[in-house]
Amino acid sequence: MSRARSISIRVLIALWALSLCPFAPAAEQSPWIEFHSAHFIVITDAGSKRGREVALRFEQMRAVFANLLGRERLSQPIPLTILALKNDKAYYQLAPLVHTALGDQPISAPGFFIPGTDQQFIVLNLFEDDPWRAVAHDFAHMLLNANYPPAQGWFDEGLAEYFSSIRLDDRRVEIGGDPELQPTIKEDLLGNQHDTRPPQSLTELLGAQVWIAIPDLFAMKHDSLNYNEGTHHTLYYAESWMLMHYLIHEQKLPETGQYLGMVLNQHVPIEEAIQKAYGMSSLQLEQAVKDYFHSQAALIEALDSARNKNPAPTTNPASNEQAYHFAAPVGPDDSSITEKTVPEDDERALYAGVQLRIPDRRDAGLNELQTLATTPTVIDVKEQAKAEAKNNAKKEKGSDDDVLPTTAVGNPLAHRFLAWDHIEHSQWDQAVTELGDASALNQHDMWVRYYLSVLKYRMAQSKHGEMQGIANMMQDLKAVLEWYPEFADAYDLLALARNEGGGPTAAMQSERAAIGLSPRNEFYAYHLALIYIASKQMDAAKAQLERLKSSTNPELATLAREQLDKATAERKYGIPLNAADTQPKLAPQKSPFDVLAEDAAKRAAEEKAAQTTVAANNHPAKYLQGRLVSVDCSQSPAAILTIRTEGNVLKLRAGDYKSLLVIGADRFSCEWKDRQVSINYKPGGLSDGDLVSLEVR
């Protein structure tokens, strides 16, 4: 049977069902539920039990990945939403298409990842068993990009392939198997067995071919930042996988970090760096990995079982125990998960919003969102009637008061998704309109405030001008960061706004925060170079730009070279680097989003006025030493620190722990406990007060 015909009977049946009854999420009987775990949002129509299971599995995978990297804490700089669908019909209408001899068909994998600069999505088909395994490779890349410095391709792909073999249940984790191993015989829904002629697994590739020499493997360029990798059934992936298998279980990841640092930062030749980091030559390292591979009996047994064309009825290659197993780091009782019902129109808007981000499905998503954005809801109709009644009453009385604006109609999520699509396509006026409607329908939507900031930046970039409404932009971004403190792009935009507003020191702090959350984003490094230039730190700027001019991103490399050329001209001819900025500027014209900016400022002022004001603490500061018992960050960005000293217990408040002066640590941590500390504080009463500074020992 050809590979073109290897698509499962289940997919064909689902496609036939689609032709009879097109899918609409709102037509499903089961309500959609939104779950919030410690790090993820899961939205599903499969019920409470299944939704909680999905959230738990991703919390488990995240914890396992943290253990692999030896990290106590991982950052997640781009918000992620997991859409878990309970049946094939809804899933296959959303899934990307692949070209086959039968025409364009949905992918057969039960899950896929949608990258994005604003937010990311994972879509799962819960009709299949363990669908989260289908996205484990991309999930590993997502976490790796946010939590590990830039590395060579073999490291990234080897770790992602190793991780993608993961299997989980409530109590146990298994890992270390061949992630690309597929059984020769598959059974369809009707019970018929088919020879699928699967591609060679990683185990087969390593057993049947001459290996790539280690120096050549390490020198190969492989950029996976765009997640478009193609097939994994190659010797490059196989050898990278087994090398990482060896390094993890021989506990050589610290040496690997030393090797990468020497090669990428110090530009030490690969062979020399291998010798210094691992204490052996590349030939010795290659032989050690080969010996390790041949010692993995579980891999050979799994391969033999998968290639058995006459399996016993109970034989299931996927059930073979993997090389390594251990207790699950997170169990059902360890993870707090909350849930709420999703309104029907929001279901449809979310589904269409995801469609909008998949090129093959964009038209369908766009049509649905436009319908939702222009169809008044019951609430819209009532509010419209109230506004019109008040306007009519004013007219009858001859009042000079302003006529009230009528309310926006439609679904706010639909307006928001459309706004982002317009921003992505540089359709500024349409984006402003959609953001205005989304804001009118939901004034507390932080996505609107973030998108407005992105809009201001991108408009300025397209017109080679200044960003408008910087003060409101910074206010919006601070609110966004209170809502999602790990949002790296919000920190980056805040840095750019501060730099343009004349605050390079504060801009540098924000940009470094962005880089800390997303160390592989080279545009953040370029923006830091621009901030160095604004601060007249030319040597630091040049060092950044020299590294970026050899970037694999051609746009970024060009920008870096242009800035270096300007710096060279300034030093040689005395021409200011930003000479163009010294020319007289015309009075700024009102931008199309001035009204939105004014509304944002008005909302912020109203929110501030509504908050309970707290009298300033004018008591003189006191100093003491004690033991930090615990930290409560449940009211972020505020934190309550419990400190025990000389038999007394103090509850001290930090209004914003991100700006608290901390000595002895890079930054404040909400995980601190049982630590010796020295503090300066202003007492409020006998056992409370405001924290001024904290020294951790």
C-alpha positions in Angstrom: 0.0 0.0 0.0 1.5 3.4 -1.0 2.1 6.1 1.6 -0.6 8.2 0.0 -3.1 5.6 0.9 -1.9 5.1 4.4 -4.3 7.7 5.8 -6.5 6.0 8.3 -10.0 4.8 7.5 -11.1 7.0 10.5 -10.0 10.1 8.7 -12.0 9.1 5.5 -15.1 8.4 7.6 -14.8 11.7 9.3 -14.5 13.5 5.9 -17.6 11.7 4.7 -19.5 12.8 7.8 -18.4 16.3 7.2 -19.8 16.3 3.7 -23.2 15.3 5.1 -23.3 17.6 8.1 -20.8 20.5 8.2 -19.4 21.1 11.7 -20.4 24.0 13.8 -19.1 24.0 17.4 -22.3 25.7 18.7 -24.3 22.7 17.5 -22.6 20.3 19.9 -24.7 19.3 22.8 -21.9 19.3 25.4 -21.0 22.8 26.7 -17.5 24.0 26.3 -15.6 24.3 29.5 -12.4 26.4 30.2 -9.9 25.0 32.7 -7.1 26.9 34.4 -4.2 24.9 35.9 -1.0 26.4 37.3 0.5 27.0 33.8 -2.1 26.2 31.2 -5.6 27.1 29.8 -7.5 24.1 28.4 -10.8 24.6 26.6 -12.8 21.5 25.7 -16.2 20.1 24.8 -15.3 16.7 26.3 -16.6 17.3 29.8 -15.0 18.1 33.2 -13.1 14.8 33.8 -11.5 14.8 30.4 -10.6 18.5 30.5 -8.9 18.0 33.9 -7.0 15.1 32.5 -5.6 17.1 29.6 -4.5 19.9 32.0 -2.8 17.4 34.3 -0.9 15.7 31.5 0.5 19.0 30.3 1.5 20.0 33.8 3.2 16.6 34.1 5.0 17.1 30.8 6.2 20.5 31.9 7.5 19.1 35.2 9.4 16.3 33.4 11.0 18.7 31.0 12.1 20.9 33.9 13.7 17.9 35.5 15.5 17.1 32.2 17.0 20.6 32.2 17.7 20.5 35.9 15.5 23.6 36.4 13.3 24.3 39.4 11.3 26.8 37.4 10.5 27.2 33.8 9.3 30.4 32.1 6.5 30.5 29.4 6.9 33.9 27.7 4.1 33.4 25.2 0.5 32.6 26.5 -0.6 29.1 25.4 -4.2 27.8 25.0 -5.0 24.1 24.5 -8.1 23.3 22.5 -9.1 19.7 23.1 -11.9 18.5 20.8 -13.9 15.3 21.6 -14.6 14.0 18.2 -12.9 13.5 14.8 -15.5 15.7 13.0 -14.5 19.0 14.7 -10.8 18.1 14.8 -10.4 17.2 11.1 -12.2 20.4 9.9 -9.7 22.4 11.9 -6.5 20.4 11.2 -3.9 21.5 8.6 -4.0 19.9 5.2 -1.3 17.7 3.5 -1.0 17.0 -0.2 -1.5 13.4 -1.1 -2.4 11.4 -4.2 -6.0 11.5 -3.0 -5.9 15.3 -2.9 -5.4 17.6 0.1 -6.3 15.7 3.3 -6.2 16.6 7.0 -3.1 15.5 8.9 -3.5 12.1 10.5 -1.7 13.0 13.7 -4.1 13.5 16.7 -2.6 16.9 17.7 -0.8 19.9 16.3 0.9 23.0 17.5 0.2 26.6 16.2 3.1 29.0 16.9 2.6 32.7 17.2 4.2 35.9 18.5 1.2 37.0 20.5 -0.1 33.6 21.7 0.2 29.9 20.8 -2.3 27.1 20.5 -2.3 23.3 20.8 -5.2 21.4 19.2 -5.9 17.8 20.3 -8.2 15.1 19.0 -9.5 13.5 22.2 -11.1 10.7 20.2 -7.5 9.2 20.0 -5.5 7.8 22.9 -2.9 10.0 24.5 -3.1 12.8 21.8 -0.7 15.0 23.8 2.1 12.8 22.7 1.6 14.0 19.1 2.6 17.5 20.2 5.4 16.6 22.7 8.1 17.4 20.2 6.9 20.9 19.5 6.0 21.4 23.2 9.7 20.6 24.0 10.9 23.1 21.5 8.5 25.7 22.9 9.9 25.2 26.4 13.5 24.9 25.2 13.3 28.2 23.3 12.2 30.0 26.5 14.5 28.3 29.0 17.8 27.5 27.4 20.4 29.7 25.7 20.9 29.3 22.0 22.3 25.9 21.2 23.3 23.8 18.1 20.6 22.0 16.1 21.6 18.5 17.2 21.0 19.5 20.9 17.6 20.9 20.3 16.4 18.1 18.0 17.9 15.4 20.1 16.2 16.6 23.3 12.9 17.2 21.5 12.9 13.7 20.1 13.9 12.1 23.4 11.1 14.0 25.2 8.5 13.1 22.5 8.7 9.4 23.5 7.0 10.3 26.8 4.0 8.3 28.2 2.1 9.3 31.2 -0.6 8.3 33.6 -1.6 9.6 37.0 1.2 7.8 38.8 4.0 7.0 36.4 6.1 8.4 33.6 7.9 6.4 30.9 10.5 7.8 28.6 13.4 6.7 26.4 11.7 4.7 23.6 11.9 5.3 19.9 9.5 8.2 19.2 9.3 7.5 15.5 8.6 3.8 15.7 5.3 2.8 14.0 3.9 -0.7 13.8 3.9 -2.4 10.4 0.3 -3.8 10.9 -2.5 -1.4 11.8 -6.1 -2.2 12.4 -8.9 0.2 11.2 -12.3 0.8 12.8 -13.8 -2.1 10.9 -11.3 -4.5 12.3 -9.4 -5.0 9.1 -5.6 -5.2 9.3 -3.4 -3.3 6.8 0.4 -3.3 6.1 1.2 0.4 6.5 4.8 0.1 5.3 6.0 2.7 7.8 9.1 4.8 7.3 12.3 3.6 9.0 12.3 4.3 12.7 15.3 6.0 14.5 16.4 2.6 15.8 16.4 1.1 12.3 18.3 4.1 10.9 21.0 3.8 13.5 21.3 0.1 13.1 21.5 0.0 9.3 23.7 3.0 8.3 27.1 4.5 8.8 26.8 7.2 11.4 27.5 10.9 10.7 30.8 11.9 12.2 30.3 13.8 15.4 32.1 17.0 14.3 29.9 17.0 11.1 26.8 16.4 13.1 27.7 19.3 15.5 28.4 21.6 12.6 25.1 21.0 10.8 22.8 24.0 10.7 19.2 23.3 11.7 16.8 26.1 12.6 13.6 24.9 14.3 12.4 28.2 15.5 9.6 28.3 13.0 8.5 24.7 13.9 8.5 23.7 10.2 10.9 20.8 10.4 9.6 18.2 7.9 10.2 14.5 8.5 12.0 13.3 11.6 12.8 9.9 9.9 16.4 10.9 9.0 19.8 9.9 10.3 20.3 13.5 11.6 17.4 13.1 13.9 18.2 9.5 14.8 21.8 10.3 15.8 20.9 13.5 17.6 18.3 11.5 19.6 20.7 8.8 20.6 23.4 11.3 21.5 21.0 13.1 23.8 19.8 9.7 25.2 23.4 9.0 26.1 24.2 12.5 27.6 21.1 12.5 29.7 21.5 9.1 31.2 25.3 9.4 31.6 24.6 12.7 33.4 26.7 14.7 31.0 24.4 17.7 30.4 26.6 20.0 32.5 29.6 19.1 30.2 27.3 19.7 27.2 26.6 23.2 28.5 30.3 23.9 28.8 30.8 22.6 25.2 28.1 24.8 23.8 29.4 27.8 25.7 32.9 27.3 24.3 31.7 26.8 20.7 29.0 29.5 20.5 30.4 32.2 22.8 34.2 31.7 22.7 34.3 30.4 19.1 36.5 27.4 20.1 36.8 24.8 17.3 34.4 21.9 17.7 37.0 19.2 18.1 38.9 21.2 20.7 35.7 22.0 22.6 34.7 18.3 22.7 38.0 17.3 24.1 37.9 20.1 26.8 34.3 19.6 27.8 33.9 15.8 27.7 37.6 14.7 28.3 37.6 12.6 25.1 38.0 13.0 21.4 35.1 13.1 19.0 35.9 9.6 17.9 35.8 8.4 21.5 32.6 10.2 22.1 31.0 8.6 18.9 32.1 5.2 20.0 30.7 5.7 23.5 27.3 6.7 22.0 27.3 3.6 19.7 28.2 1.3 22.6 25.3 2.9 24.6 22.9 2.4 21.7 23.7 -1.3 21.3 23.2 -1.8 25.1 19.5 -0.6 24.9 17.8 -4.0 24.7 14.3 -2.4 25.1 14.7 -0.5 21.8 15.5 -3.7 19.9 12.6 -5.6 21.5 10.2 -2.8 20.6 11.4 -2.8 17.0 11.0 -6.6 16.7 7.5 -6.4 18.1 6.5 -3.5 15.8 7.9 -5.3 12.7 6.1 -8.6 13.4 3.7 -9.0 10.6 1.8 -11.8 12.4 1.3 -10.3 15.9 -0.6 -12.1 18.6 -4.0 -10.6 19.2 -2.9 -9.1 22.5 0.4 -7.8 21.1 0.6 -4.0 21.1 4.0 -2.5 20.3 3.1 0.8 22.0 2.6 -1.1 25.3 6.2 -2.2 25.5 7.9 -0.8 28.5 10.3 2.0 27.7 13.9 2.3 28.8 13.3 4.4 31.8 10.3 5.0 34.2 9.8 6.9 37.4 7.0 8.3 39.5 4.9 11.2 38.0 6.2 14.5 39.4 2.6 15.9 39.4 -0.4 13.9 40.4 -4.2 14.6 40.4 -4.0 15.8 43.9 -1.0 18.0 43.3 -2.5 20.4 40.7 -5.2 22.9 41.4 -7.5 23.2 38.4 -10.5 25.6 38.2 -13.2 25.5 35.5 -15.9 27.7 34.0 -18.4 27.3 31.2 -17.6 29.1 27.9 -20.6 31.0 26.3 -21.8 29.7 23.1 -20.7 32.6 20.9 -17.3 32.5 22.5 -17.0 28.8 21.5 -17.6 29.7 17.9 -15.3 32.7 18.0 -12.5 30.7 19.6 -12.8 27.8 17.0 -12.9 30.3 14.1 -10.0 32.3 15.7 -7.8 29.2 15.6 -8.9 28.5 12.0 -7.7 32.0 11.2 -4.2 31.1 12.1 -4.0 28.0 9.8 -3.5 29.0 6.2 -5.6 26.2 4.8 -8.5 27.1 7.1 -8.2 30.9 7.1 -11.1 31.7 4.8 -13.6 29.6 6.8 -12.4 31.2 10.1 -12.6 34.7 8.6 -16.2 34.3 7.4 -17.3 32.9 10.7 -15.6 35.7 12.7 -17.1 38.4 10.5 -20.6 36.9 11.0 -20.1 36.8 14.8 -18.7 40.4 14.8 -21.7 41.8 13.0 -24.5 39.8 14.6 -26.0 41.6 17.6 -26.3 39.4 20.7 -29.2 39.6 23.1 -27.1 41.9 25.4 -26.2 44.1 22.4 -29.9 44.5 21.5 -30.8 45.5 25.1 -28.0 48.0 25.4 -28.7 49.4 22.0 -32.3 49.9 23.0 -31.4 51.6 26.2 -29.0 54.0 24.5 -31.5 54.9 21.8 -34.2 55.5 24.4 -31.9 57.9 26.3 -31.1 59.7 23.1 -34.7 60.1 22.1 -35.6 61.4 25.6 -32.8 64.0 25.3 -34.0 65.1 21.9 -37.6 65.4 23.1 -36.5 67.6 26.1 -34.3 69.7 23.8 -31.3 68.9 26.0 -27.9 70.3 25.0 -26.1 67.3 26.4 -24.1 65.1 24.1 -26.0 62.3 22.5 -24.8 58.9 23.9 -22.9 56.7 21.5 -24.6 53.5 20.5 -22.9 50.4 21.8 -20.8 48.1 19.6 -22.5 44.9 18.5 -21.2 41.3 18.0 -18.9 39.0 20.0 -15.9 40.7 21.6 -13.6 37.7 21.0 -14.5 37.8 17.3 -13.6 41.5 17.1 -10.3 40.8 18.9 -9.3 37.9 16.6 -10.1 40.0 13.6 -8.1 42.9 15.0 -5.0 40.7 15.3 -5.5 39.4 11.8 -5.6 43.0 10.5 -2.5 43.9 12.4 -0.7 40.9 10.9 -1.7 42.1 7.4 -0.8 45.7 8.1 -4.4 46.8 7.8 -4.2 49.6 10.4 -7.6 51.3 10.0 -9.5 48.0 10.2 -7.5 47.0 13.2 -8.4 50.2 15.0 -12.1 49.7 14.3 -12.1 46.1 15.6 -10.1 47.0 18.7 -12.5 49.9 19.4 -15.5 47.5 19.2 -13.8 44.8 21.3 -12.9 47.4 23.9 -16.5 48.8 24.0 -17.9 45.2 24.5 -15.3 44.2 27.1 -13.3 47.0 28.8 -11.3 44.6 30.9 -9.9 42.5 28.1 -6.1 42.7 28.5 -5.6 41.3 25.0 -7.1 44.5 23.6 -4.6 46.6 25.5 -1.7 44.5 24.3 -2.9 44.5 20.7 -3.2 48.3 20.8 0.4 48.5 21.9 1.5 46.2 19.1 -0.5 48.3 16.6 1.2 51.5 17.7 4.7 49.9 17.3 4.0 48.3 13.9 2.4 51.4 12.5 5.5 53.4 13.5 7.8 50.9 11.9 5.9 50.8 8.7 6.0 54.6 8.4 9.5 54.9 9.7 8.2 57.4 12.3 7.7 57.7 16.0 5.2 55.7 18.1 2.1 57.7 19.0 0.6 57.8 22.5 3.7 56.4 24.3 2.4 57.3 27.8 -0.8 55.3 27.3 1.1 52.5 25.6 3.4 52.1 28.6 0.4 52.2 31.0 -1.3 49.5 28.9 1.8 47.3 28.9 2.2 47.6 32.6 -1.3 46.4 33.1 -0.7 43.5 30.6 2.4 42.4 32.6 0.4 42.4 35.9 -2.1 40.1 34.1 0.6 37.9 32.5 4.0 38.6 34.3 6.0 36.3 31.9 4.9 38.0 28.7 8.3 38.6 27.1 6.9 40.6 24.1 5.1 43.0 26.4 8.5 43.7 28.2 10.1 44.2 24.8 7.4 46.7 23.7 7.7 48.5 27.0 11.4 48.7 26.5 11.0 50.3 23.0 8.4 52.7 24.3 10.6 53.8 27.2 13.6 54.1 25.0 11.7 56.3 22.5 10.3 58.3 25.5 13.8 59.2 26.7 14.3 56.6 29.4 17.1 54.3 28.3 17.9 53.1 31.8 14.4 51.9 32.4 14.2 50.6 28.8 17.3 48.5 29.4 15.8 46.9 32.5 12.6 46.0 30.5 14.6 44.6 27.6 16.8 42.5 29.8 13.6 41.1 31.4 12.4 40.2 27.9 15.7 38.5 27.0 15.7 36.6 30.3 12.2 35.2 29.5 13.0 34.4 25.9 16.8 34.1 25.5 16.7 32.9 21.9 14.7 35.9 20.5 17.4 37.7 18.4 15.1 40.7 17.8 15.2 41.4 21.6 19.0 41.4 21.4 18.8 43.8 18.5 16.5 46.1 20.5 19.0 46.0 23.4 21.7 47.2 21.0 19.5 50.1 20.0 19.0 51.0 23.7 22.8 50.8 24.2 23.2 53.3 21.3 20.7 55.6 22.9 22.7 55.4 26.1 25.9 56.1 24.2 27.3 52.7 25.2 28.8 52.1 21.8 31.2 49.3 22.7 28.3 47.2 24.2 26.1 48.0 21.1 28.8 47.0 18.7 29.4 43.7 20.5 25.7 42.9 20.2 25.5 43.9 16.5 28.7 42.0 15.5 27.0 38.8 16.8 23.7 39.6 15.1 25.1 40.4 11.7 25.8 36.7 11.1 22.2 35.7 12.1 20.4 33.1 10.0 17.5 35.6 9.9 18.3 37.7 6.8 16.2 40.7 7.9 17.9 40.9 11.3 21.4 40.4 9.8 20.7 43.3 7.4 19.5 45.6 10.3 22.6 44.7 12.4 25.0 45.5 9.5 23.2 48.8 8.8 23.6 49.9 12.4 27.3 48.8 12.4 27.9 50.9 9.3 26.3 53.9 10.9 28.5 53.5 14.0 31.6 53.2 11.8 30.6 56.4 9.9 30.1 58.2 13.1 33.5 57.3 14.4 35.3 58.0 11.1 33.5 61.1 10.0 31.9 62.5 13.2 28.4 62.1 11.8 25.9 61.4 14.7 24.5 57.9 14.5 21.0 59.3 14.7 21.6 62.4 12.6 18.3 62.0 10.9 16.5 62.4 14.2 18.1 65.9 14.7 16.1 67.3 11.8 13.2 69.6 12.6 10.0 67.6 12.9 6.5 68.5 11.8 3.8 68.8 14.4 2.5 65.2 14.9 -0.8 64.5 13.2 -3.6 62.7 15.0 -3.2 59.0 14.5 -6.3 56.8 13.8 -6.1 55.3 17.3 -6.0 58.6 19.3 -9.6 57.9 20.5 -8.6 54.4 21.6 -5.6 55.9 23.5 -7.7 58.5 25.2 -10.2 55.8 26.2 -7.4 53.7 27.6 -6.2 56.6 29.7 -9.7 57.3 30.9 -10.3 53.7 31.9 -7.0 53.6 33.7 -7.8 56.8 35.6 -11.3 55.4 36.6 -9.8 52.1 37.7 -7.2 53.9 39.8 -9.8 56.2 41.4 -12.0 53.1 42.2 -9.2 51.4 44.1 -9.1 51.9 47.8 -6.4 54.4 48.6 -3.9 53.5 51.3 -2.3 56.2 53.4 1.4 56.4 53.0 3.5 54.7 55.7 5.6 57.6 57.2 7.1 55.6 60.0 10.9 55.5 60.1 12.5 52.4 58.6 13.8 49.6 60.9 16.5 47.0 60.3 16.4 43.5 61.6 17.7 40.0 60.8 15.5 36.9 60.8 14.3 33.8 58.9 12.0 34.0 55.9 9.3 31.4 56.6 7.2 31.8 53.4 6.2 34.1 50.6 2.6 34.6 49.5 2.3 36.0 45.9 -1.4 35.2 45.5 -2.2 39.0 45.1 0.5 39.6 42.5 2.4 41.9 42.0 2.1 42.4 45.8 3.7 39.8 48.1 3.3 39.1 51.8 6.5 37.8 53.5 6.3 35.9 56.8 9.4 36.5 58.8 10.3 35.0 62.2 12.7 36.8 64.5 13.4 36.5 68.2 10.2 34.7 68.9 8.1 37.2 67.0 6.4 36.7 63.6 6.1 39.6 61.1 3.8 39.9 58.1 5.5 42.4 55.8 4.1 43.6 52.5 5.9 44.4 49.3 3.6 46.5 47.1 5.4 45.3 43.9 7.9 42.6 44.4 9.3 43.1 40.9 10.6 46.5 41.9 11.7 45.6 45.4 15.4 46.1 46.2 16.8 42.6 46.6 20.4 41.9 47.6 22.1 38.5 47.3 19.9 37.2 44.4 19.3 38.1 40.8 15.6 38.7 41.4 12.8 38.1 43.9 11.3 34.6 44.1 7.8 33.7 45.3 9.2 30.2 46.0 11.6 31.3 48.8 11.2 29.7 52.2 13.3 28.9 55.2 16.0 31.4 54.3 18.1 33.7 56.5 17.4 37.3 55.6 18.2 40.9 56.6 15.4 43.4 56.0 14.6 47.1 56.1 10.9 47.8 56.8 8.5 50.4 58.0 6.4 49.0 60.8 2.6 49.4 60.5 1.6 47.8 63.8 3.2 45.3 66.2 3.4 42.5 63.7 3.0 44.0 60.2 4.5 46.7 57.9 5.9 47.6 54.5 9.1 46.0 53.2 11.7 48.4 51.9 14.6 46.1 51.0 15.5 42.4 51.4 18.9 40.7 51.6 18.9 37.0 51.1 21.6 34.7 52.4 
